[in-house]
Protein backbone atom coordinates (compact mmCIF):
# COMPACT_ATOMS: atom_id res chain seq x y z
CA UNK A 1 0.00 0.00 0.00
CA UNK A 2 1.43 3.42 -0.88
CA UNK A 3 1.89 6.03 1.81
CA UNK A 4 -0.69 8.28 0.13
CA UNK A 5 -3.45 5.70 0.51
CA UNK A 6 -2.68 4.57 4.06
CA UNK A 7 -3.97 6.88 6.83
CA UNK A 8 -1.35 5.51 9.20
CA UNK A 9 1.58 6.51 7.05
CA UNK A 10 0.41 9.66 5.30
CA UNK A 11 -0.96 11.56 8.30
CA UNK A 12 0.41 12.51 11.67
CA UNK A 13 -1.38 11.83 14.97
CA UNK A 14 -0.65 15.46 15.94
CA UNK A 15 -3.66 17.38 17.23
CA UNK A 16 -1.86 20.71 17.55
CA UNK A 17 -1.43 20.66 21.34
CA UNK A 18 2.20 19.61 21.62
CA UNK A 19 3.68 19.62 25.10
CA UNK A 20 7.07 18.20 24.14
CA UNK A 21 8.23 21.75 23.42
CA UNK A 22 7.97 22.23 27.21
CA UNK A 23 10.12 19.18 27.91
CA UNK A 24 7.52 16.42 28.20
CA UNK A 25 8.81 13.04 27.00
CA UNK A 26 5.24 12.05 26.09
CA UNK A 27 3.06 14.63 24.34
CA UNK A 28 -0.07 15.52 26.30
CA UNK A 29 -1.86 16.17 22.99
CA UNK A 30 -1.25 13.22 20.66
CA UNK A 31 0.42 10.89 23.23
CA UNK A 32 3.43 10.20 21.01
CA UNK A 33 6.93 10.11 22.43
CA UNK A 34 9.13 13.17 21.91
CA UNK A 35 11.58 11.26 19.69
CA UNK A 36 8.67 10.07 17.51
CA UNK A 37 7.49 13.64 17.02
CA UNK A 38 11.00 14.82 16.16
CA UNK A 39 11.67 11.94 13.75
CA UNK A 40 8.16 11.59 12.25
CA UNK A 41 9.02 13.02 8.83
CA UNK A 42 12.00 10.66 8.56
CA UNK A 43 10.03 7.56 9.55
CA UNK A 44 9.39 4.80 7.05
CA UNK A 45 5.73 3.83 6.54
CA UNK A 46 6.10 0.75 8.78
CA UNK A 47 7.53 2.92 11.61
CA UNK A 48 4.61 5.33 11.37
CA UNK A 49 2.16 2.43 11.30
CA UNK A 50 3.74 1.01 14.46
CA UNK A 51 3.21 4.32 16.29
CA UNK A 52 -0.39 4.57 15.07
CA UNK A 53 -1.05 0.95 16.10
CA UNK A 54 0.31 1.53 19.61
CA UNK A 55 -1.83 4.64 20.06
CA UNK A 56 -4.89 2.80 18.75
CA UNK A 57 -4.39 -0.16 21.09
CA UNK A 58 -3.91 2.04 24.15
CA UNK A 59 -6.87 4.26 23.28
CA UNK A 60 -9.21 1.43 22.38
CA UNK A 61 -9.06 -0.21 25.80
CA UNK A 62 -9.74 3.12 27.52
CA UNK A 63 -12.38 4.49 25.17
CA UNK A 64 -14.73 1.51 25.12
CA UNK A 65 -14.67 1.24 28.91
CA UNK A 66 -16.27 4.71 28.94
CA UNK A 67 -18.39 4.83 25.79
CA UNK A 68 -20.59 2.52 23.76
CA UNK A 69 -21.03 2.96 20.01
CA UNK A 70 -24.74 2.83 19.23
CA UNK A 71 -24.74 4.05 15.61
CA UNK A 72 -21.83 4.16 13.18
CA UNK A 73 -24.04 6.15 10.81
CA UNK A 74 -24.72 8.87 13.43
CA UNK A 75 -21.01 8.97 14.31
CA UNK A 76 -20.03 9.48 10.67
CA UNK A 77 -22.67 12.20 10.25
CA UNK A 78 -21.40 14.10 13.30
CA UNK A 79 -17.80 13.81 12.10
CA UNK A 80 -18.87 15.43 8.82
CA UNK A 81 -21.12 18.03 10.45
CA UNK A 82 -18.42 19.13 12.89
CA UNK A 83 -15.72 18.96 10.18
CA UNK A 84 -13.51 16.55 12.11
CA UNK A 85 -10.62 15.44 9.89
CA UNK A 86 -10.73 11.66 9.49
CA UNK A 87 -10.15 9.02 6.87
CA UNK A 88 -12.73 6.32 6.08
CA UNK A 89 -10.14 3.63 6.89
CA UNK A 90 -9.29 5.16 10.25
CA UNK A 91 -10.27 2.98 13.23
CA UNK A 92 -13.49 3.99 14.95
CA UNK A 93 -11.72 4.63 18.27
CA UNK A 94 -9.47 7.26 16.64
CA UNK A 95 -12.50 8.90 15.00
CA UNK A 96 -14.32 9.05 18.34
CA UNK A 97 -11.19 10.41 20.04
CA UNK A 98 -10.99 13.21 17.48
CA UNK A 99 -14.71 13.96 17.76
CA UNK A 100 -15.00 14.12 21.56
CA UNK A 101 -13.39 17.56 22.05
CA UNK A 102 -15.84 19.07 19.55
CA UNK A 103 -18.98 17.54 21.00
CA UNK A 104 -21.12 19.83 23.13
CA UNK A 105 -22.40 18.64 26.50
CA UNK A 106 -25.37 16.40 25.74
CA UNK A 107 -24.09 15.68 22.23
CA UNK A 108 -23.39 11.98 22.64
CA UNK A 109 -26.76 10.79 21.32
CA UNK A 110 -26.40 12.80 18.12
CA UNK A 111 -22.96 11.23 17.65
CA UNK A 112 -24.27 7.69 18.06
CA UNK A 113 -22.54 7.24 21.42
CA UNK A 114 -23.62 6.66 24.98
CA UNK A 115 -21.82 6.42 28.28
CA UNK A 116 -21.11 3.02 29.78
CA UNK A 117 -23.13 2.44 33.00
CA UNK A 118 -20.14 3.12 35.27
CA UNK A 119 -20.00 6.67 33.88
CA UNK A 120 -23.73 7.49 34.07
CA UNK A 121 -24.19 10.74 35.95
CA UNK A 122 -20.85 12.12 34.76
CA UNK A 123 -20.67 15.09 32.44
CA UNK A 124 -19.14 14.64 29.02
CA UNK A 125 -16.35 17.00 30.09
CA UNK A 126 -15.57 14.87 33.14
CA UNK A 127 -15.40 11.71 31.03
CA UNK A 128 -13.31 13.41 28.32
CA UNK A 129 -10.88 14.79 30.91
CA UNK A 130 -10.63 11.41 32.63
CA UNK A 131 -10.07 9.64 29.29
CA UNK A 132 -7.40 12.13 28.26
CA UNK A 133 -5.56 11.80 31.58
CA UNK A 134 -5.78 7.99 31.53
CA UNK A 135 -4.53 7.90 27.92
CA UNK A 136 -1.59 10.13 28.87
CA UNK A 137 -0.76 8.01 31.94
CA UNK A 138 -0.95 4.78 29.95
CA UNK A 139 1.26 6.26 27.22
CA UNK A 140 3.73 7.49 29.83
CA UNK A 141 3.81 4.08 31.53
CA UNK A 142 4.43 2.47 28.14
CA UNK A 143 7.27 4.92 27.53
CA UNK A 144 8.78 4.27 30.97
CA UNK A 145 8.71 0.49 30.40
CA UNK A 146 9.86 0.38 26.79
CA UNK A 147 12.09 3.36 26.02
CA UNK A 148 15.61 3.32 27.48
C-alpha positions in Angstrom: 0.0 0.0 0.0 1.4 3.4 -0.9 1.9 6.0 1.8 -0.7 8.3 0.1 -3.4 5.7 0.5 -2.7 4.6 4.1 -4.0 6.9 6.8 -1.4 5.5 9.2 1.6 6.5 7.0 0.4 9.7 5.3 -1.0 11.6 8.3 0.4 12.5 11.7 -1.4 11.8 15.0 -0.7 15.5 15.9 -3.7 17.4 17.2 -1.9 20.7 17.6 -1.4 20.7 21.3 2.2 19.6 21.6 3.7 19.6 25.1 7.1 18.2 24.1 8.2 21.8 23.4 8.0 22.2 27.2 10.1 19.2 27.9 7.5 16.4 28.2 8.8 13.0 27.0 5.2 12.1 26.1 3.1 14.6 24.3 -0.1 15.5 26.3 -1.9 16.2 23.0 -1.2 13.2 20.7 0.4 10.9 23.2 3.4 10.2 21.0 6.9 10.1 22.4 9.1 13.2 21.9 11.6 11.3 19.7 8.7 10.1 17.5 7.5 13.6 17.0 11.0 14.8 16.2 11.7 11.9 13.7 8.2 11.6 12.2 9.0 13.0 8.8 12.0 10.7 8.6 10.0 7.6 9.6 9.4 4.8 7.0 5.7 3.8 6.5 6.1 0.8 8.8 7.5 2.9 11.6 4.6 5.3 11.4 2.2 2.4 11.3 3.7 1.0 14.5 3.2 4.3 16.3 -0.4 4.6 15.1 -1.0 1.0 16.1 0.3 1.5 19.6 -1.8 4.6 20.1 -4.9 2.8 18.8 -4.4 -0.2 21.1 -3.9 2.0 24.1 -6.9 4.3 23.3 -9.2 1.4 22.4 -9.1 -0.2 25.8 -9.7 3.1 27.5 -12.4 4.5 25.2 -14.7 1.5 25.1 -14.7 1.2 28.9 -16.3 4.7 28.9 -18.4 4.8 25.8 -20.6 2.5 23.8 -21.0 3.0 20.0 -24.7 2.8 19.2 -24.7 4.0 15.6 -21.8 4.2 13.2 -24.0 6.2 10.8 -24.7 8.9 13.4 -21.0 9.0 14.3 -20.0 9.5 10.7 -22.7 12.2 10.3 -21.4 14.1 13.3 -17.8 13.8 12.1 -18.9 15.4 8.8 -21.1 18.0 10.5 -18.4 19.1 12.9 -15.7 19.0 10.2 -13.5 16.5 12.1 -10.6 15.4 9.9 -10.7 11.7 9.5 -10.1 9.0 6.9 -12.7 6.3 6.1 -10.1 3.6 6.9 -9.3 5.2 10.3 -10.3 3.0 13.2 -13.5 4.0 15.0 -11.7 4.6 18.3 -9.5 7.3 16.6 -12.5 8.9 15.0 -14.3 9.1 18.3 -11.2 10.4 20.0 -11.0 13.2 17.5 -14.7 14.0 17.8 -15.0 14.1 21.6 -13.4 17.6 22.1 -15.8 19.1 19.5 -19.0 17.5 21.0 -21.1 19.8 23.1 -22.4 18.6 26.5 -25.4 16.4 25.7 -24.1 15.7 22.2 -23.4 12.0 22.6 -26.8 10.8 21.3 -26.4 12.8 18.1 -23.0 11.2 17.6 -24.3 7.7 18.1 -22.5 7.2 21.4 -23.6 6.7 25.0 -21.8 6.4 28.3 -21.1 3.0 29.8 -23.1 2.4 33.0 -20.1 3.1 35.3 -20.0 6.7 33.9 -23.7 7.5 34.1 -24.2 10.7 36.0 -20.8 12.1 34.8 -20.7 15.1 32.4 -19.1 14.6 29.0 -16.4 17.0 30.1 -15.6 14.9 33.1 -15.4 11.7 31.0 -13.3 13.4 28.3 -10.9 14.8 30.9 -10.6 11.4 32.6 -10.1 9.6 29.3 -7.4 12.1 28.3 -5.6 11.8 31.6 -5.8 8.0 31.5 -4.5 7.9 27.9 -1.6 10.1 28.9 -0.8 8.0 31.9 -1.0 4.8 29.9 1.3 6.3 27.2 3.7 7.5 29.8 3.8 4.1 31.5 4.4 2.5 28.1 7.3 4.9 27.5 8.8 4.3 31.0 8.7 0.5 30.4 9.9 0.4 26.8 12.1 3.4 26.0 15.6 3.3 27.5 
